[in-house]
């Protein structure tokens, strides 16, 4: 079973509009997938490079179920 955690984040309106535009033109992506990819990439680049973050990033990028 894949454990998920729901978060609430405030983002600038311009970023939200850009995200909405992206999602409209890329129907295979959704907001949750974008945020998971972005957050895991940020953590890989700026954190301790936890292998779990790398796994989430790759699975999200290639649209696989995160395990």
Buried (B, 14 or more C-beta within 10 A) or exposed (E): EEEEEEEEEEEEEEEEEEBEEEBEEEEEBEEEBBBBBEBBBEBBEEEEEEEEBBBBBBBBEEEEEBE
